[in-house]
Amino acid sequence: MWASACSSRLSKGDIKYARPYLNLLEFAVVPDLLRSGAFDGVFDGAAGVIHVTSPLPSATTDFKRDLIDPAVNTTTEILKSAKKASTIKRVVITSSIGVLLTWDYVVSSDMTKVFTAALTATEHFMSEEKPAFDVVNILPSVVTGKNELNSKAEDVAKGGNATAIGILLNNKSEMPTIGVSVRVDDVARAHIDALKPLIAGNRNYICSSGGIIGYYSKALPKKVEDGRLPLAVGKHSRPIHFNTSKTEEAFRWNFASFEEQVKSVTGHYLELLAAK
């Protein structure tokens, strides 16, 4: 049984469109994720918790109030409630490779502080509270892949998918592309597998699959040639490399290549484009 705490009834309704997994989900609506004790009782009887909630980048004049504080406080509340639920053996938390980067290397804003602050809060809690459970932090790079909630082709290139398909669609951006990505299926699998006892706890696991290739036409020659995928030129990415061999060794499977990510995302885009 899977339990999902949703911050709004709208998100609960959206998730229910992601079939065929509906019958595997049980929902608990948590109206205010930041309220003290917000998750008390939600984890009762569960053996593990997967925490994937974190504020997304947005236009704000108060970075600390709108992004950093919610990330830290939500994580802390989840850990507190997990400690109260005596059955919890492990908490898996979505973090980011951002905690390993100097964000000035990529852009001038400082979104990585959100993940860094949350990770620091987790480490502080574990050190001070010494709960019976352990923690696994999953550190993905830019996440790409099929979003089953997308209904329009133009939605496919939003978010992390801009890394895999933005160049193909000639989508211009002032922000440099972060030069590493990982397939969403692999990130999801890592979170689930991280609950297994054979995966060592109190560890950080990087999820990434190498750099962005500069020759999309090699993977999708016909689509580029006939103009369905315009293939912008001149767009650049920041060269970053992460050694994920320890993650792949621990989880006993390999991350999908960037070529596979491109084919997956563009395949979904072309599928929705044809359905117009």
C-alpha positions in Angstrom: 0.0 0.0 0.0 1.2 3.5 -0.9 0.2 6.5 1.1 0.6 10.0 -0.4 0.3 13.2 1.5 -1.0 15.9 -0.8 -0.8 19.6 0.0 -4.1 20.3 -1.9 -7.1 18.4 -3.2 -6.3 19.7 -6.7 -2.9 17.8 -6.7 -4.7 14.7 -5.4 -7.2 14.9 -8.3 -4.3 15.4 -10.8 -2.4 12.4 -9.5 -5.5 10.2 -10.0 -5.2 10.6 -13.7 -1.9 8.7 -13.7 -3.3 5.3 -14.3 -2.8 2.3 -14.0 -1.3 3.0 -10.6 -4.5 4.4 -9.0 -5.4 1.2 -7.2 -1.9 1.2 -5.5 -2.4 4.6 -3.9 -4.1 5.7 -0.7 -4.3 9.4 -0.1 -4.0 11.5 3.1 -4.6 15.2 2.6 -2.3 17.4 4.7 -3.7 20.9 4.4 -0.7 22.7 5.8 2.7 21.0 5.4 4.4 23.5 7.7 2.1 23.2 10.7 3.7 21.6 13.8 2.6 18.0 13.8 1.2 18.1 10.3 2.2 14.5 9.6 1.4 13.0 13.0 -0.6 9.9 12.4 -0.1 9.8 8.7 2.8 7.4 9.0 1.2 5.1 11.6 1.8 1.4 10.6 4.2 2.3 7.7 7.7 0.9 7.5 9.2 3.7 5.4 8.6 7.2 4.2 9.6 8.8 0.9 9.7 12.6 1.1 9.6 14.2 -2.4 8.1 17.6 -1.5 10.2 20.7 -1.9 9.3 24.2 -3.2 10.0 24.8 -6.8 11.9 27.9 -8.1 9.5 30.8 -8.5 9.4 34.6 -8.8 9.7 35.8 -5.3 11.1 38.8 -3.4 11.6 36.8 -0.2 13.7 33.7 -1.1 14.0 32.6 2.5 10.3 32.8 3.4 9.0 31.2 0.2 11.6 28.6 -0.6 14.2 27.9 2.0 12.0 27.9 5.2 9.3 25.7 3.7 11.9 23.1 2.5 13.6 23.0 5.9 10.4 23.0 8.0 8.6 20.4 5.9 11.6 18.1 6.1 11.9 18.6 9.9 8.2 18.0 10.5 8.3 14.7 8.5 11.3 13.5 10.5 9.6 14.4 13.8 6.4 12.5 12.8 8.5 9.6 11.6 10.2 9.4 15.0 6.8 9.3 16.7 5.6 6.4 14.4 7.6 3.6 16.0 7.3 1.4 12.9 9.4 3.6 10.6 12.7 2.0 9.7 13.9 4.4 6.9 13.1 7.8 5.5 14.1 8.5 1.9 14.5 12.2 1.0 14.7 13.8 -2.4 17.6 16.2 -2.4 19.6 17.5 -5.5 23.0 17.6 -7.0 22.7 21.3 -6.2 24.1 20.6 -2.7 27.4 19.6 -4.4 27.6 22.6 -6.7 28.6 26.2 -6.4 25.5 27.7 -8.0 27.4 30.7 -9.3 28.9 28.2 -11.7 25.5 27.9 -13.3 23.4 31.0 -12.7 23.5 34.0 -10.4 20.5 33.0 -8.3 20.9 30.6 -5.5 18.3 27.9 -5.6 20.7 25.3 -4.3 20.4 26.8 -0.9 16.9 25.3 -0.7 18.3 21.7 -1.0 21.4 22.5 1.0 19.4 23.9 3.9 17.0 20.9 3.9 20.0 18.5 3.9 21.6 20.3 6.7 18.4 20.2 8.7 18.2 16.5 8.2 21.7 15.9 9.3 21.1 18.1 12.4 17.9 16.2 13.3 19.6 12.8 13.0 22.5 13.9 15.1 20.4 15.5 17.9 17.4 13.3 18.0 19.0 9.9 17.2 15.8 8.2 15.9 15.5 4.5 15.4 15.3 4.9 11.6 18.0 5.9 9.2 17.9 8.3 6.2 18.8 8.0 2.6 19.2 11.1 0.5 18.7 10.8 -3.3 20.6 13.5 -5.2 19.3 13.6 -8.8 20.6 15.9 -11.5 18.1 17.5 -13.9 15.2 15.1 -14.1 13.8 14.3 -17.6 11.1 12.0 -18.9 7.5 11.3 -19.7 5.1 13.2 -17.5 1.8 11.2 -17.7 -0.1 14.3 -16.6 0.8 16.3 -19.7 -2.0 16.5 -22.2 -0.5 19.0 -24.7 2.7 18.8 -26.7 3.8 22.3 -25.5 3.8 21.1 -21.9 6.4 18.4 -22.5 9.3 20.8 -22.8 8.6 22.5 -19.4 10.7 21.9 -16.3 13.6 19.5 -16.5 12.5 18.3 -19.9 13.9 21.5 -21.4 17.3 19.9 -21.0 16.4 16.9 -23.2 14.1 18.6 -25.8 14.4 22.4 -25.5 17.3 22.6 -28.0 15.4 20.4 -30.5 12.4 22.8 -30.3 14.5 25.9 -30.6 13.4 27.1 -27.2 15.6 30.0 -26.2 16.7 30.6 -22.7 19.0 33.0 -21.0 19.8 30.4 -18.4 22.6 28.0 -19.4 21.6 24.3 -19.5 22.9 22.3 -16.7 24.9 19.7 -18.5 23.8 16.5 -16.6 20.4 14.8 -16.4 18.7 11.6 -15.3 15.6 9.8 -16.4 12.6 10.2 -14.1 12.0 6.5 -14.2 15.4 5.9 -12.7 14.9 8.5 -10.0 11.6 6.9 -9.0 13.2 3.5 -9.0 16.0 4.7 -6.9 13.6 6.1 -4.3 11.7 2.8 -4.1 14.8 0.7 -4.0 16.3 2.9 -1.3 13.7 1.5 1.1 15.2 -1.9 0.8 17.5 -3.0 3.7 20.3 -4.1 1.2 20.8 -0.4 0.4 23.1 1.1 3.1 21.4 3.9 5.1 22.6 7.3 6.2 24.1 7.8 2.8 23.8 10.2 -0.1 23.3 8.6 -3.6 23.9 10.7 -6.7 21.5 9.9 -9.6 22.8 11.1 -13.0 23.8 9.6 -16.3 26.4 11.7 -18.0 26.7 14.8 -20.0 24.4 16.3 -22.7 25.4 15.3 -26.2 25.7 18.0 -28.9 24.5 16.0 -31.8 20.7 15.3 -31.4 20.5 14.6 -35.1 22.4 11.4 -34.5 19.7 10.0 -32.3 16.7 11.4 -34.2 17.9 12.1 -37.8 14.5 11.9 -39.6 12.6 14.1 -37.2 15.3 16.8 -37.4 15.6 16.6 -41.1 11.8 17.1 -41.8 11.6 20.0 -39.4 9.4 18.6 -36.7 12.3 19.1 -34.4 14.0 22.4 -35.3 17.2 21.9 -33.4 18.4 25.2 -32.1 22.0 26.0 -32.5 24.3 28.0 -30.2 22.6 27.0 -27.0 25.2 26.0 -24.5 25.4 23.9 -21.4 27.7 24.0 -18.4 30.1 21.0 -18.4 29.5 19.0 -15.2 30.4 15.4 -14.5 29.4 13.2 -11.6 30.8 9.7 -10.9 27.7 7.6 -10.1 29.5 4.3 -10.0 29.0 3.9 -6.3 25.2 4.5 -6.7 25.0 2.0 -9.6 27.0 -0.5 -7.6 24.8 -0.1 -4.6 21.5 -0.3 -6.5 22.8 -3.0 -9.0 21.5 -1.3 -12.1 22.6 1.4 -14.5 21.1 4.8 -15.3 19.5 5.3 -18.8 21.8 7.2 -21.1 21.1 10.7 -22.3 20.3 9.4 -25.7 17.6 7.2 -24.2 16.2 10.2 -22.3 16.0 12.3 -25.5 14.2 9.5 -27.3 11.7 9.1 -24.5 10.9 12.8 -24.1 10.7 13.5 -27.9 8.6 10.4 -28.4 6.1 11.7 -25.9 6.2 15.1 -27.5 5.6 13.7 -31.0 2.8 11.4 -29.7 0.9 14.4 -28.3 1.7 16.5 -31.3 0.1 13.9 -33.6 -3.0 13.7 -31.3 -3.8 17.4 -32.0 
